Amino acid sequence: MERRQIVGFFLGPLAFISAYLSPLLRGNAKAHILLSIFFFIIVWWVTECIPIPITALLIPVLITVFGVTSAEKALAPFANPVIMLFLGSFMLAQAMAVHGLDKKFAYSILSLKFIGRRKPRILFAFGAITAFISMWVSNTATTAMMLPIAIGILNTFPDEKEKGVKSIFTGSLLLLTAYASSVGGVGTPVGSPPNLITMSMAEKLAGFRITFFQWMVIGFLVLIPMFFAMYFYMLFKMRKIKKSPAEPQDRGSLFHENLPKGLTRPQKNVLIAFTITVFLWVVPGLVSIILGKNSAVALWLERNLPESIVALIGASLLFLLPVNLKKAEFTLSLRHGLDIDWGTLLLFGGGLSMGIQMFETGLADSIGKFFIQSGGGSASLSLITLISIVFCIYFTEVTSNTAAANMTIPIVIAICKTAGVNPLPAVLGGGMACSFAFMMPIATPPNAIIYGSRLVPLPFMIKYGFWMNIFGIIIIWTAIRVIAPLLGLL
């Protein structure tokens, strides 16, 4: 165990005991106990002394043992429809990875002659592909898949081999791989766990339902400008790079060698399941816009085809579409299907359990009043949204983005309710900000994977990441507080 893990292992129980013995919230016994548990969980999540999903499992255990609520209520969030949405989307992503559909898509784009040997075009295309894939596949899997491709690109440039970690292009391409994986995740609800956590808590704790289509529209208002901000910043840092006179004549040939012709039967099946799922995710939102939210068709789609059920339809198709009927082979085997990120499902269930109890016990209300009174008794929605974004970004620098969303979103909702403002902008801003931590290797799995390549020094990542964080704060706040309201989205 690392030093911070050892310290956290003992600091967590100490935080619990200290809060339990303190005079805080003595007038509300359940809220007092829940606050003690909250401090304990935060310490263990931040220090990662034991796996984060296992810490999440302790939440229903502790709130039941200490009498905060019943076991039935503590465990109910683990069967939340959003868990099924996670499950279905993870299955689809797993099928894409197993059959190489995501990598085939990447190679197909990079083999275009238009991209050629020009580093700015390679940078743009590679970043755009990474962001698109990350909209549907976890940012961790996307980065892990794209890193070898990025290194393959760098190895075809003799000057990059010589410079190694000192090369600006090497650093820019690899960091853009990590950053685009994180940024692309905000484009769809299933792109990153904090998105679904935000949607679920907004509905459960604040009464606001955000559809798949609505999230995509708002997400693109953040994703597109952020991607261009990252790209042009990288381009600015590369402005002094001179063109190499000894470059191979064609960029495309490298990828044509790795690009099988046509689609295999499993790839076609995955594409069918994926297309049907995305179509059913997006259509209800389009119908609501065209026919109105209260139209018979829109209401039927909302009632009978919610996002969670659609995700399970897509996952089920993977086990129904045959590859070889004689051998009883289908698109996805049970062995591969079970090899998904179950930890995230546990983490979400535990976090939602904590969030619900924070409101039911009155703890969230007490926290909201504390923050508002500390700020002078009033706060505007714009200021709360800005604080939510900034705090979530920098808090995610030191802990998992999923854990950060679980801890911060309920508090943001409580603060907004206490201030008497609409919590939706601040919640959306904070939820998206949980995917925008770019400075530290421990901030997100993509950062850790790229740093682990040993081709990006830590000072390089911190320097680039500092400006990415600033860009993220400005873009998210502007999209949420200026552009989305103008378009009637918020």
Buried (B, 14 or more C-beta within 10 A) or exposed (E): EEEBEEBBBEBBEEBBEBBBEEEBBEEBEBBBBBBBBBBBBBBBBBBBBBEBBEBBBBBBBBBBEBEBBEEEBBBBBBEBBBBBBBBBBBBBBBBBBBBBBBBBBBBEBBBEEEBBBBBBBBBBBBBBBBBBBBBBBBBBBBBBBBBEBBBEBBEBBEBBEEBEEEBBBBBBBBBBBBBBBBBBBBBBBBBBBBBBBBBBBBBBBBEBEBBBBBBBBBBBBBBBBBBBBBBEBBBEBBEEBEEEEEBEEEBBEBBEEBBEEEBBBBBBBBBBBBEBBBEBBBBBBEBBEEEEEEEEBBBEBBEEBBBBBBBBBBBEBBBEBBBEEEEEEBBBBEEBBEEBBEBBBBBBBBBBBBBBBBBBBBBBBBBBBBBBEEBEEEBEBBBBBBBBBBBBBBBBBBBBBBBBBBBBBBBBBBBBBBBEBBBBBBBBBBBBBBBBBBBBBBBBBBBBBBBEBEBBEEEBBEEBBEBBBEBBBBBBBBBBBEBBEEEEBB
